[in-house]
Amino acid sequence: MTPPRRALALEIGAGATAVESGAGATAVEFGEAPSGDFVILAVPYSAVLDVVKQYGEKLAGKTLIDITNPIKSDLSGFLIPADSFGAGEIAKVAPSDAAIIKAFNTQNSSVLAVGPARGHPLDVFIAGDDAQAKASVSAFIESLGLRPMDTGPLTMARTLEHACMLWLGLMAHSVKHGNFSLGVSLPR
Ligand SMILES: NC(=O)c1ccc[n+]([C@@H]2O[C@H](COP(=O)([O-])OP(=O)(O)OC[C@H]3O[C@@H](n4cnc5c(N)ncnc54)[C@H](OP(=O)(O)O)[C@@H]3O)[C@@H](O)[C@H]2O)c1
């Protein structure tokens, strides 16, 4: 696996995100130039397309980690047409040589902050088309004490965005709180 790179990440958006746990991540104010290899898109989906467009070629060659969920604020559905998905829309407006990796969108930041559940690292589902970028993001995830779980190509981001809706449905109707995590159980 590709080792984590130094100066790993720059986070656009200073809110509570899945990755505010060090590992080289630096939050910046909107408009500041990204300096790391990864750029974590930690803004609401409703803002992310404009942000990526405005950054434009400053994002060329970067790995863009899309943690957004294109879900309506009343949770009644998605903000995008049924034949599309958020990461795909980001890919359309990003520089052509930027790699888009969906990750972290199914994990609640407060759960990540608590850390491993019963000694097992929490799962971070990822999707993307660029194998090298995916390996680097996986190494980054492992460096945070988490377990990367590759779900396939970027089109799988649609499924991961729906998985967030699954998490929200479970929170509202079954679990009744947000202190839980979606993950994979493997037989020993
Ligand atoms: N929080 C979680 O547990 C969690 C889990 C999984 C995925 N996510 C995803 O992660 C992203 C960030 O979540 P969050 O909870 O941190 O959201 P948030 O607190 O609502 O917003 C994060 C940041 O986005 C900035 N922002 C908002 N609108 C902007 C705009 N038009 N242009 C530039 N920056 C803008 C905010 O800046 P200001 O403070 O200056 O407004 C804030 O720093 C979302 O897409 C969310 O779906 C969150």
The ligand as an SDF file (V2000), in Angstrom:
LIG
                    3D

 48 52  0  0  0  0  0  0  0  0999 V2000
  -20.6590   16.4190   10.4100 N   0  0  0  0  0  0  0  0  0  0  0  0
  -20.6700   15.1070   10.1290 C   0  0  0  0  0  0  0  0  0  0  0  0
  -20.7800   14.2370   11.0200 O   0  0  0  0  0  0  0  0  0  0  0  0
  -20.5340   14.6580    8.7100 C   0  0  0  0  0  0  0  0  0  0  0  0
  -20.4620   13.2880    8.4350 C   0  0  0  0  0  0  0  0  0  0  0  0
  -20.3040   12.8710    7.1180 C   0  0  0  0  0  0  0  0  0  0  0  0
  -20.2420   13.7950    6.1070 C   0  0  0  0  0  0  0  0  0  0  0  0
  -20.3530   15.1130    6.4020 N   0  0  0  0  0  0  0  0  0  0  0  0
  -20.3130   16.0730    5.3120 C   0  0  0  0  0  0  0  0  0  0  0  0
  -19.2110   16.9250    5.5250 O   0  0  0  0  0  0  0  0  0  0  0  0
  -19.4940   18.2170    5.0280 C   0  0  0  0  0  0  0  0  0  0  0  0
  -19.2330   19.2170    6.1320 C   0  0  0  0  0  0  0  0  0  0  0  0
  -20.0560   18.8960    7.2180 O   0  0  0  0  0  0  0  0  0  0  0  0
  -20.1320   19.8470    8.4840 P   0  0  0  0  0  0  0  0  0  0  0  0
  -21.0230   19.1680    9.4450 O   0  0  0  0  0  0  0  0  0  0  0  0
  -18.7530   20.2370    8.8930 O   0  0  0  0  0  0  0  0  0  0  0  0
  -20.8960   21.0800    7.8290 O   0  0  0  0  0  0  0  0  0  0  0  0
  -21.0020   22.6060    8.2520 P   0  0  0  0  0  0  0  0  0  0  0  0
  -20.4950   22.7700    9.6420 O   0  0  0  0  0  0  0  0  0  0  0  0
  -22.3870   23.0320    7.9500 O   0  0  0  0  0  0  0  0  0  0  0  0
  -20.0610   23.3580    7.2130 O   0  0  0  0  0  0  0  0  0  0  0  0
  -18.6950   23.0970    7.1240 C   0  0  0  0  0  0  0  0  0  0  0  0
  -17.9830   24.2890    6.5620 C   0  0  0  0  0  0  0  0  0  0  0  0
  -18.5110   24.6550    5.2880 O   0  0  0  0  0  0  0  0  0  0  0  0
  -18.3940   26.0670    5.1890 C   0  0  0  0  0  0  0  0  0  0  0  0
  -19.3160   26.5820    4.1870 N   0  0  0  0  0  0  0  0  0  0  0  0
  -20.6600   26.5540    4.2020 C   0  0  0  0  0  0  0  0  0  0  0  0
  -21.1680   27.1250    3.0990 N   0  0  0  0  0  0  0  0  0  0  0  0
  -20.1050   27.5390    2.3660 C   0  0  0  0  0  0  0  0  0  0  0  0
  -19.9700   28.2200    1.1200 C   0  0  0  0  0  0  0  0  0  0  0  0
  -21.0370   28.5610    0.3970 N   0  0  0  0  0  0  0  0  0  0  0  0
  -18.7190   28.4800    0.6900 N   0  0  0  0  0  0  0  0  0  0  0  0
  -17.6360   28.1370    1.4110 C   0  0  0  0  0  0  0  0  0  0  0  0
  -17.6930   27.4790    2.5970 N   0  0  0  0  0  0  0  0  0  0  0  0
  -18.9190   27.1860    3.0640 C   0  0  0  0  0  0  0  0  0  0  0  0
  -18.7390   26.5420    6.5740 C   0  0  0  0  0  0  0  0  0  0  0  0
  -18.1850   27.8200    6.7670 O   0  0  0  0  0  0  0  0  0  0  0  0
  -18.8740   28.8600    7.7910 P   0  0  0  0  0  0  0  0  0  0  0  0
  -18.7660   28.2650    9.1450 O   0  0  0  0  0  0  0  0  0  0  0  0
  -18.0520   30.0840    7.6090 O   0  0  0  0  0  0  0  0  0  0  0  0
  -20.2860   28.9850    7.3400 O   0  0  0  0  0  0  0  0  0  0  0  0
  -18.0470   25.5350    7.4510 C   0  0  0  0  0  0  0  0  0  0  0  0
  -16.7250   25.9200    7.7380 O   0  0  0  0  0  0  0  0  0  0  0  0
  -20.9550   18.1910    4.5510 C   0  0  0  0  0  0  0  0  0  0  0  0
  -20.9880   18.0300    3.1700 O   0  0  0  0  0  0  0  0  0  0  0  0
  -21.5320   16.9850    5.2490 C   0  0  0  0  0  0  0  0  0  0  0  0
  -22.5720   16.3820    4.5120 O   0  0  0  0  0  0  0  0  0  0  0  0
  -20.4920   15.5750    7.6700 C   0  0  0  0  0  0  0  0  0  0  0  0
  1  2  1  0
  2  3  2  0
  2  4  1  0
  4  5  1  0
  4 48  2  0
  5  6  2  0
  6  7  1  0
  7  8  2  0
  8  9  1  0
  8 48  1  0
  9 10  1  0
  9 46  1  0
 10 11  1  0
 11 12  1  0
 11 44  1  0
 12 13  1  0
 13 14  1  0
 14 15  2  0
 14 16  1  0
 14 17  1  0
 17 18  1  0
 18 19  2  0
 18 20  1  0
 18 21  1  0
 21 22  1  0
 22 23  1  0
 23 24  1  0
 23 42  1  0
 24 25  1  0
 25 26  1  0
 25 36  1  0
 26 27  1  0
 26 35  1  0
 27 28  2  0
 28 29  1  0
 29 30  1  0
 29 35  2  0
 30 31  1  0
 30 32  2  0
 32 33  1  0
 33 34  2  0
 34 35  1  0
 36 37  1  0
 36 42  1  0
 37 38  1  0
 38 39  2  0
 38 40  1  0
 38 41  1  0
 42 43  1  0
 44 45  1  0
 44 46  1  0
 46 47  1  0
M  CHG  2   8   1  16  -1
M  END
$$$$
